[in-house]
Amino acid sequence: MDQQLEIIAAPPAQAALTAEDVHAAAARIAGAVVHTPTLHSKTLSRIVGAEVWLKFENLQFTAAYKERGALNKLLTLPPEAKTRGVIAASAGNHAQGLAYHAGRLGIPVTIVMPRSTPIVKVQQTRGHGAEVVLEGQTFDEAYAIARRIEGERGLIFVHPFDDREVMAGQGTVALEMLADVPELDTLVVPIGGGGLISGCAVAAKSIKPDIRVVGVQSNQYPAMYLLSRKEAVAGGGDTIAEGIAVKEPGLLTRAAVALHVDEVRVVSETRIEEAISLLLDIEKTVVEGAGAVGLAALLPLKNGAFRPEFAGRKIGVILTGGNIDPRFLANVILRNLARSGRIGRLAILLTDKVGELAKIAEIFTRNDANIIEVQHQRIFGVLSAKGSEVEIEYEIRDKDAVEGLLHDLEAAGYTYEVMTISGRRPGRSQRKL
Protein backbone atom coordinates (compact mmCIF):
# COMPACT_ATOMS: atom_id res chain seq x y z
CA MET A 1 0.00 0.00 0.00
CA ASP A 2 1.17 3.55 -0.81
CA GLN A 3 -0.51 5.13 2.17
CA GLN A 4 -1.44 3.43 5.44
CA LEU A 5 -4.60 4.47 7.20
CA GLU A 6 -4.57 4.69 10.96
CA ILE A 7 -6.27 1.51 12.13
CA ILE A 8 -8.86 2.09 14.80
CA ALA A 9 -10.10 -0.97 16.67
CA ALA A 10 -13.37 -2.30 15.34
CA PRO A 11 -16.29 -2.75 17.74
CA PRO A 12 -15.82 -6.07 19.56
CA ALA A 13 -19.24 -7.36 18.48
CA GLN A 14 -18.11 -7.66 14.86
CA ALA A 15 -15.01 -9.37 13.56
CA ALA A 16 -13.10 -8.16 10.49
CA LEU A 17 -14.73 -8.67 7.12
CA THR A 18 -13.47 -11.69 5.15
CA ALA A 19 -13.69 -12.86 1.55
CA GLU A 20 -15.86 -15.73 2.75
CA ASP A 21 -18.38 -13.17 4.04
CA VAL A 22 -18.57 -11.57 0.59
CA HIS A 23 -18.96 -14.90 -1.23
CA ALA A 24 -21.69 -15.93 1.22
CA ALA A 25 -23.47 -12.63 0.59
CA ALA A 26 -23.27 -13.21 -3.17
CA ALA A 27 -24.97 -16.59 -2.81
CA ARG A 28 -27.56 -15.13 -0.45
CA ILE A 29 -28.68 -12.19 -2.63
CA ALA A 30 -28.33 -13.93 -6.01
CA GLY A 31 -31.39 -13.39 -8.17
CA ALA A 32 -32.80 -10.63 -5.95
CA VAL A 33 -30.47 -7.89 -7.19
CA VAL A 34 -29.40 -7.16 -10.75
CA HIS A 35 -26.08 -8.57 -11.97
CA THR A 36 -25.29 -5.28 -13.65
CA PRO A 37 -23.09 -5.18 -16.77
CA THR A 38 -19.40 -4.30 -16.77
CA LEU A 39 -18.74 -2.80 -20.19
CA HIS A 40 -15.64 -1.50 -21.94
CA SER A 41 -15.76 2.16 -23.01
CA LYS A 42 -13.64 2.80 -26.08
CA THR A 43 -14.18 6.55 -26.00
CA LEU A 44 -13.44 7.04 -22.30
CA SER A 45 -10.41 4.78 -22.66
CA ARG A 46 -9.08 7.08 -25.37
CA ILE A 47 -9.78 10.18 -23.26
CA VAL A 48 -7.95 8.95 -20.14
CA GLY A 49 -5.19 6.92 -21.78
CA ALA A 50 -6.12 3.63 -20.11
CA GLU A 51 -8.46 0.71 -20.73
CA VAL A 52 -11.67 1.59 -18.87
CA TRP A 53 -14.54 -0.73 -17.94
CA LEU A 54 -17.68 0.70 -16.32
CA LYS A 55 -19.80 -1.17 -13.78
CA PHE A 56 -23.36 0.11 -14.21
CA GLU A 57 -24.77 -0.09 -10.68
CA ASN A 58 -27.11 2.75 -11.65
CA LEU A 59 -29.14 0.01 -13.37
CA GLN A 60 -30.27 -1.56 -10.10
CA PHE A 61 -34.02 -1.32 -9.43
CA THR A 62 -33.50 1.55 -6.99
CA ALA A 63 -30.68 2.90 -9.20
CA ALA A 64 -27.87 2.26 -6.71
CA TYR A 65 -25.62 -0.48 -5.33
CA LYS A 66 -26.94 0.07 -1.79
CA GLU A 67 -29.54 -2.64 -2.35
CA ARG A 68 -26.85 -5.30 -2.07
CA GLY A 69 -25.74 -4.56 1.47
CA ALA A 70 -29.24 -3.78 2.70
CA LEU A 71 -30.61 -7.08 1.38
CA ASN A 72 -27.73 -9.13 2.77
CA LYS A 73 -28.29 -7.58 6.20
CA LEU A 74 -32.02 -8.30 6.10
CA LEU A 75 -31.50 -11.91 5.07
CA THR A 76 -29.12 -12.54 7.99
CA LEU A 77 -31.51 -11.24 10.65
CA PRO A 78 -33.05 -13.79 13.06
CA PRO A 79 -36.80 -14.43 12.64
CA GLU A 80 -37.83 -12.43 15.71
CA ALA A 81 -35.90 -9.39 14.46
CA LYS A 82 -37.63 -9.60 11.10
CA THR A 83 -40.96 -9.59 12.91
CA ARG A 84 -40.08 -6.51 15.01
CA GLY A 85 -38.71 -4.62 12.02
CA VAL A 86 -35.71 -2.48 11.09
CA ILE A 87 -34.86 1.19 11.16
CA ALA A 88 -32.30 3.39 9.40
CA ALA A 89 -31.37 7.04 9.05
CA SER A 90 -30.86 8.06 5.43
CA ALA A 91 -31.90 10.67 2.92
CA GLY A 92 -30.76 8.77 -0.13
CA ASN A 93 -29.92 5.43 -1.68
CA HIS A 94 -29.61 3.42 1.54
CA ALA A 95 -33.17 4.42 2.48
CA GLN A 96 -34.59 3.30 -0.84
CA GLY A 97 -32.61 0.06 -1.03
CA LEU A 98 -33.56 -0.96 2.51
CA ALA A 99 -37.20 0.09 2.09
CA TYR A 100 -37.56 -1.80 -1.20
CA HIS A 101 -36.16 -5.11 -0.01
CA ALA A 102 -37.72 -4.95 3.46
CA GLY A 103 -41.09 -4.34 1.83
CA ARG A 104 -40.51 -7.20 -0.59
CA LEU A 105 -39.65 -9.54 2.31
CA GLY A 106 -42.52 -8.38 4.51
CA ILE A 107 -40.24 -6.82 7.13
CA PRO A 108 -41.54 -3.62 8.75
CA VAL A 109 -39.15 -0.74 8.01
CA THR A 110 -38.85 2.78 9.39
CA ILE A 111 -36.65 5.42 7.77
CA VAL A 112 -35.76 8.65 9.58
CA MET A 113 -35.03 11.46 7.13
CA PRO A 114 -34.03 15.08 7.78
CA ARG A 115 -36.80 17.59 7.17
CA SER A 116 -34.76 19.04 4.31
CA THR A 117 -34.93 15.80 2.28
CA PRO A 118 -36.33 16.48 -1.23
CA ILE A 119 -39.95 15.42 -1.46
CA VAL A 120 -39.26 13.11 -4.39
CA LYS A 121 -36.97 10.96 -2.19
CA VAL A 122 -39.54 10.91 0.58
CA GLN A 123 -42.23 9.79 -1.85
CA GLN A 124 -40.02 7.10 -3.39
CA THR A 125 -39.15 5.69 0.01
CA ARG A 126 -42.78 5.67 1.12
CA GLY A 127 -43.66 4.10 -2.20
CA HIS A 128 -41.62 1.04 -1.20
CA GLY A 129 -43.78 0.65 1.91
CA ALA A 130 -41.56 2.31 4.51
CA GLU A 131 -42.74 4.42 7.39
CA VAL A 132 -40.92 7.71 6.92
CA VAL A 133 -40.20 9.90 9.94
CA LEU A 134 -39.20 13.44 8.97
CA GLU A 135 -37.24 14.74 11.95
CA GLY A 136 -34.08 16.76 12.44
CA GLN A 137 -32.46 19.46 10.35
CA THR A 138 -29.33 17.48 9.48
CA PHE A 139 -28.38 13.87 8.93
CA ASP A 140 -26.62 13.76 12.30
CA GLU A 141 -29.83 14.83 14.02
CA ALA A 142 -31.86 12.28 12.02
CA TYR A 143 -29.33 9.59 12.96
CA ALA A 144 -29.65 10.38 16.67
CA ILE A 145 -33.45 10.25 16.42
CA ALA A 146 -33.29 6.89 14.60
CA ARG A 147 -31.11 5.43 17.36
CA ARG A 148 -33.58 6.69 19.97
CA ILE A 149 -36.53 5.12 18.14
CA GLU A 150 -34.52 1.91 17.79
CA GLY A 151 -34.38 1.60 21.58
CA GLU A 152 -37.95 2.71 22.17
CA ARG A 153 -39.48 0.22 19.72
CA GLY A 154 -36.96 -2.59 19.94
CA LEU A 155 -36.09 -2.32 16.24
CA ILE A 156 -32.88 -3.40 14.49
CA PHE A 157 -30.76 -0.51 13.27
CA VAL A 158 -29.28 -1.05 9.79
CA HIS A 159 -26.19 1.11 9.42
CA PRO A 160 -25.53 2.40 5.88
CA PHE A 161 -21.87 1.34 5.89
CA ASP A 162 -20.32 0.38 9.25
CA ASP A 163 -21.80 -3.10 9.41
CA ARG A 164 -20.15 -6.39 8.45
CA GLU A 165 -23.14 -7.81 6.55
CA VAL A 166 -23.71 -4.52 4.74
CA MET A 167 -20.04 -4.34 3.75
CA ALA A 168 -20.13 -7.95 2.55
CA GLY A 169 -23.15 -7.26 0.37
CA GLN A 170 -21.48 -4.26 -1.22
CA GLY A 171 -18.40 -6.37 -1.95
CA THR A 172 -20.40 -8.50 -4.38
CA VAL A 173 -19.93 -5.65 -6.88
CA ALA A 174 -16.22 -6.55 -7.16
CA LEU A 175 -16.96 -10.27 -7.45
CA GLU A 176 -19.15 -9.59 -10.47
CA MET A 177 -16.62 -7.25 -12.07
CA LEU A 178 -13.75 -9.73 -11.84
CA ALA A 179 -15.95 -12.59 -13.01
CA ASP A 180 -16.97 -10.57 -16.07
CA VAL A 181 -13.56 -8.95 -16.75
CA PRO A 182 -10.80 -11.07 -15.13
CA GLU A 183 -8.02 -8.97 -16.70
CA LEU A 184 -8.78 -5.88 -14.58
CA ASP A 185 -5.67 -4.75 -12.69
CA THR A 186 -7.16 -1.65 -10.97
CA LEU A 187 -10.45 -0.85 -9.26
CA VAL A 188 -11.47 2.78 -8.71
CA VAL A 189 -14.16 3.03 -6.05
CA PRO A 190 -16.02 6.00 -4.52
CA ILE A 191 -15.71 6.42 -0.73
CA GLY A 192 -18.23 7.97 1.60
CA GLY A 193 -18.45 5.98 4.81
CA GLY A 194 -16.34 3.23 3.28
CA GLY A 195 -18.74 0.29 3.06
CA LEU A 196 -18.46 -0.24 -0.69
CA ILE A 197 -14.68 0.04 -0.96
CA SER A 198 -14.19 -2.17 2.10
CA GLY A 199 -16.22 -5.01 0.65
CA CYS A 200 -14.81 -4.58 -2.85
CA ALA A 201 -11.19 -4.43 -1.67
CA VAL A 202 -11.51 -7.56 0.48
CA ALA A 203 -13.20 -9.46 -2.35
CA ALA A 204 -10.86 -8.27 -5.10
CA LYS A 205 -7.64 -8.91 -3.16
CA SER A 206 -8.79 -12.46 -2.37
CA ILE A 207 -9.08 -13.16 -6.12
CA LYS A 208 -6.14 -11.08 -7.38
CA PRO A 209 -3.78 -10.14 -4.54
CA ASP A 210 -1.85 -7.71 -6.76
CA ILE A 211 -4.89 -5.79 -7.99
CA ARG A 212 -4.69 -2.08 -7.17
CA VAL A 213 -7.66 -0.60 -5.29
CA VAL A 214 -7.98 3.19 -5.37
CA GLY A 215 -10.58 5.07 -3.36
CA VAL A 216 -11.94 8.47 -4.40
CA GLN A 217 -13.63 11.18 -2.35
CA SER A 218 -14.96 14.66 -2.99
CA ASN A 219 -12.57 17.32 -1.77
CA GLN A 220 -15.48 18.71 0.25
CA TYR A 221 -15.70 15.53 2.35
CA PRO A 222 -12.19 14.02 2.38
CA ALA A 223 -12.34 12.14 5.71
CA MET A 224 -10.77 8.86 4.61
CA TYR A 225 -8.17 10.71 2.55
CA LEU A 226 -7.17 12.78 5.58
CA LEU A 227 -6.95 9.67 7.73
CA SER A 228 -4.63 8.14 5.12
CA ARG A 229 -2.33 11.12 5.69
CA LYS A 230 -2.67 10.84 9.47
CA GLU A 231 -4.45 14.19 9.59
CA ALA A 232 -7.50 15.22 11.58
CA VAL A 233 -10.84 14.49 9.95
CA ALA A 234 -12.47 17.62 8.53
CA GLY A 235 -14.87 18.63 5.79
CA GLY A 236 -18.33 19.86 5.07
CA GLY A 237 -20.34 22.12 2.80
CA ASP A 238 -22.32 21.77 -0.38
CA THR A 239 -21.32 19.07 -2.83
CA ILE A 240 -22.92 17.54 -5.88
CA ALA A 241 -21.65 14.19 -4.57
CA GLU A 242 -24.03 14.15 -1.61
CA GLY A 243 -24.10 10.34 -1.64
CA ILE A 244 -20.54 10.31 -0.28
CA ALA A 245 -20.81 13.42 1.88
CA VAL A 246 -19.80 11.62 5.07
CA LYS A 247 -17.91 13.48 7.77
CA GLU A 248 -16.91 10.41 9.80
CA PRO A 249 -16.10 7.02 8.21
CA GLY A 250 -17.02 3.90 10.14
CA LEU A 251 -14.71 2.05 12.51
CA LEU A 252 -15.03 -1.25 10.65
CA THR A 253 -14.51 0.48 7.33
CA ARG A 254 -11.45 2.40 8.51
CA ALA A 255 -9.81 -0.86 9.51
CA ALA A 256 -10.71 -2.58 6.22
CA VAL A 257 -9.47 0.33 4.12
CA ALA A 258 -6.22 0.45 6.07
CA LEU A 259 -5.54 -3.20 5.36
CA HIS A 260 -6.74 -3.57 1.79
CA VAL A 261 -6.88 -0.23 -0.07
CA ASP A 262 -3.76 0.98 -1.87
CA GLU A 263 -4.53 4.68 -2.17
CA VAL A 264 -7.18 7.30 -1.45
CA ARG A 265 -7.60 10.37 -3.67
CA VAL A 266 -9.78 13.47 -3.77
CA VAL A 267 -11.38 15.21 -6.75
CA SER A 268 -12.87 18.66 -7.19
CA GLU A 269 -16.51 19.54 -7.76
CA THR A 270 -15.62 20.74 -11.26
CA ARG A 271 -14.12 17.36 -12.16
CA ILE A 272 -17.17 15.56 -10.79
CA GLU A 273 -19.45 17.71 -12.95
CA GLU A 274 -17.27 17.00 -15.98
CA ALA A 275 -17.47 13.25 -15.32
CA ILE A 276 -21.27 13.35 -15.02
CA SER A 277 -21.49 15.15 -18.36
CA LEU A 278 -19.07 12.79 -20.09
CA LEU A 279 -21.01 9.73 -18.94
CA LEU A 280 -24.25 11.23 -20.20
CA ASP A 281 -22.75 12.43 -23.47
CA ILE A 282 -20.61 9.38 -24.28
CA GLU A 283 -22.28 6.45 -22.52
CA LYS A 284 -25.83 7.84 -22.54
CA THR A 285 -26.19 6.97 -18.86
CA VAL A 286 -27.32 9.14 -15.95
CA VAL A 287 -24.99 9.00 -12.95
CA GLU A 288 -25.24 10.97 -9.70
CA GLY A 289 -22.29 12.92 -8.37
CA ALA A 290 -21.14 10.21 -5.96
CA GLY A 291 -21.24 7.68 -8.78
CA ALA A 292 -19.08 9.78 -11.08
CA VAL A 293 -16.09 10.43 -8.79
CA GLY A 294 -14.30 7.29 -10.01
CA LEU A 295 -14.19 8.55 -13.57
CA ALA A 296 -13.36 12.05 -12.33
CA ALA A 297 -10.16 10.69 -10.77
CA LEU A 298 -9.01 9.34 -14.15
CA LEU A 299 -9.53 12.48 -16.22
CA PRO A 300 -6.41 14.07 -17.74
CA LEU A 301 -4.44 16.78 -16.00
CA LYS A 302 -5.24 20.45 -16.66
CA ASN A 303 -2.53 20.56 -19.33
CA GLY A 304 -4.22 17.67 -21.15
CA ALA A 305 -1.63 15.06 -20.22
CA PHE A 306 -2.72 11.58 -19.17
CA ARG A 307 -2.29 10.69 -15.51
CA PRO A 308 0.86 8.53 -15.57
CA GLU A 309 -0.20 6.39 -12.61
CA PHE A 310 -3.21 5.14 -14.62
CA ALA A 311 -1.78 5.16 -18.15
CA GLY A 312 -2.14 1.82 -19.90
CA ARG A 313 -3.79 0.06 -16.97
CA LYS A 314 -6.98 -2.03 -17.13
CA ILE A 315 -9.32 -0.13 -14.83
CA GLY A 316 -12.74 -0.97 -13.48
CA VAL A 317 -14.82 2.05 -12.46
CA ILE A 318 -17.99 1.62 -10.41
CA LEU A 319 -20.88 3.92 -11.35
CA THR A 320 -22.49 3.55 -7.96
CA GLY A 321 -25.85 5.23 -8.57
CA GLY A 322 -28.04 7.32 -10.82
CA ASN A 323 -30.30 9.18 -8.39
CA ILE A 324 -29.58 12.78 -9.31
CA ASP A 325 -32.09 15.60 -9.15
CA PRO A 326 -33.13 16.48 -12.73
CA ARG A 327 -32.62 20.20 -12.06
CA PHE A 328 -29.07 19.61 -10.83
CA LEU A 329 -28.39 17.39 -13.85
CA ALA A 330 -29.56 20.15 -16.21
CA ASN A 331 -27.29 22.64 -14.46
CA VAL A 332 -24.32 20.28 -14.69
CA ILE A 333 -24.86 19.77 -18.42
CA LEU A 334 -25.15 23.49 -19.16
CA ARG A 335 -22.15 24.38 -16.97
CA ASN A 336 -20.01 21.80 -18.73
CA LEU A 337 -21.10 23.13 -22.13
CA ALA A 338 -20.03 26.58 -20.93
CA ARG A 339 -16.61 25.28 -19.84
CA SER A 340 -16.10 23.61 -23.20
CA GLY A 341 -16.99 26.84 -25.05
CA ARG A 342 -20.07 25.43 -26.75
CA ILE A 343 -22.30 27.80 -24.77
CA GLY A 344 -21.13 31.31 -23.99
CA ARG A 345 -22.28 34.68 -22.73
CA LEU A 346 -20.87 38.06 -23.69
CA ALA A 347 -21.55 41.52 -22.25
CA ILE A 348 -21.13 44.02 -25.11
CA LEU A 349 -21.12 47.81 -24.86
CA LEU A 350 -23.30 49.49 -27.52
CA THR A 351 -24.25 52.99 -28.56
CA ASP A 352 -27.95 53.28 -27.81
CA LYS A 353 -29.22 53.94 -31.32
CA VAL A 354 -31.22 52.21 -34.03
CA GLY A 355 -29.56 49.28 -35.78
CA GLU A 356 -26.80 48.53 -33.27
CA LEU A 357 -28.33 45.25 -32.12
CA ALA A 358 -28.87 44.21 -35.73
CA LYS A 359 -25.15 44.75 -36.43
CA ILE A 360 -24.24 42.57 -33.46
CA ALA A 361 -26.69 39.88 -34.57
CA GLU A 362 -25.11 39.85 -38.04
CA ILE A 363 -21.67 39.17 -36.53
CA PHE A 364 -23.09 36.26 -34.53
CA THR A 365 -24.83 34.90 -37.64
CA ARG A 366 -21.64 35.17 -39.69
CA ASN A 367 -19.88 32.99 -37.13
CA ASP A 368 -22.68 30.39 -36.97
CA ALA A 369 -23.43 31.36 -33.36
CA ASN A 370 -27.06 30.80 -32.40
CA ILE A 371 -28.35 33.51 -30.05
CA ILE A 372 -30.26 31.93 -27.14
CA GLU A 373 -31.01 34.93 -24.96
CA VAL A 374 -30.60 38.73 -25.04
CA GLN A 375 -30.73 41.10 -22.06
CA HIS A 376 -30.47 44.89 -22.36
CA GLN A 377 -29.17 47.16 -19.60
CA ARG A 378 -29.41 50.94 -20.01
CA ILE A 379 -29.05 52.14 -16.40
CA PHE A 380 -26.92 50.04 -14.03
CA GLY A 381 -23.26 49.62 -14.90
CA VAL A 382 -23.49 51.82 -18.02
CA LEU A 383 -21.18 54.83 -17.99
CA SER A 384 -23.10 57.05 -20.43
CA ALA A 385 -26.77 57.87 -20.89
CA LYS A 386 -26.14 57.36 -24.63
CA GLY A 387 -24.83 53.86 -24.12
CA SER A 388 -26.26 50.48 -23.25
CA GLU A 389 -24.97 47.08 -22.37
CA VAL A 390 -26.35 43.94 -23.96
CA GLU A 391 -25.73 40.47 -22.59
CA ILE A 392 -25.98 37.78 -25.25
CA GLU A 393 -26.05 34.06 -24.46
CA TYR A 394 -25.24 31.92 -27.47
CA GLU A 395 -24.36 28.40 -28.58
CA ILE A 396 -21.56 27.72 -31.02
CA ARG A 397 -19.65 24.84 -32.56
CA ASP A 398 -16.42 24.84 -30.54
CA LYS A 399 -13.65 27.01 -29.04
CA ASP A 400 -12.14 27.75 -32.46
CA ALA A 401 -15.46 29.20 -33.59
CA VAL A 402 -15.56 31.33 -30.43
CA GLU A 403 -12.18 32.80 -31.37
CA GLY A 404 -13.59 33.82 -34.75
CA LEU A 405 -16.59 35.48 -33.11
CA LEU A 406 -14.46 37.48 -30.68
CA HIS A 407 -12.09 38.52 -33.48
CA ASP A 408 -14.97 39.90 -35.54
CA LEU A 409 -16.41 41.81 -32.56
CA GLU A 410 -13.03 43.41 -31.93
CA ALA A 411 -12.57 44.22 -35.63
CA ALA A 412 -15.93 45.98 -35.57
CA GLY A 413 -14.78 48.11 -32.64
CA TYR A 414 -16.93 46.65 -29.91
CA THR A 415 -15.85 46.49 -26.28
CA TYR A 416 -16.97 43.33 -24.52
CA GLU A 417 -16.47 41.14 -21.48
CA VAL A 418 -16.61 37.36 -21.44
CA MET A 419 -18.95 36.04 -18.77
CA THR A 420 -17.76 32.80 -17.23
CA ILE A 421 -19.02 30.47 -14.52
CA SER A 422 -16.71 32.18 -12.03
CA GLY A 423 -17.40 35.78 -13.11
CA ARG A 424 -16.40 38.22 -15.86
CA ARG A 425 -13.13 38.82 -17.64
CA PRO A 426 -12.35 41.67 -20.07
CA GLY A 427 -12.02 41.07 -23.79
CA ARG A 428 -8.55 40.76 -25.22
CA SER A 429 -8.37 44.51 -25.73
CA GLN A 430 -8.50 44.71 -21.89
CA ARG A 431 -10.97 47.58 -22.16
CA LYS A 432 -13.44 47.53 -19.30
CA LEU A 433 -17.13 48.20 -19.73
Secondary structure, 3 states (H helix, E strand, C coil): CCCCCCCCCCCCCCCCCCHHHHHHHHHHHCCCCCCCCEEECHHHHHHHCCEEEEEEHHHCCCCECHHHHHHHHHHCCCHHHHHHCEEEECCCHHHHHHHHHHHHHCCCEEEEECCCCCHHHHHHHHHCCCEEEECCCCHHHHHHHHHHHHHHHCCEECCCCCCHHHHHHHHHHHHHHHHHCCCCCEEEEECCCCHHHHHHHHHHHHHCCCCEEEEEEECCCCHHHHHHCCCCCCCCCCCCCHHHCCCCCCHHHHHHHHHHCCEEEEECHHHHHHHHHHHHHHHCCCCCHHHHHHHHHHCCCCCCCCCCCCCCCEEEEEECECCCCHHHHHHHHHHHHHHHCCEEEEEEEEECCCCHHHHHHHHHHHCCCEEEEEEEECCCCCCCCCEEEEEEEEECCCHHHHHHHHHHHHHCCCEEEEEECCEEEECCCCCCC
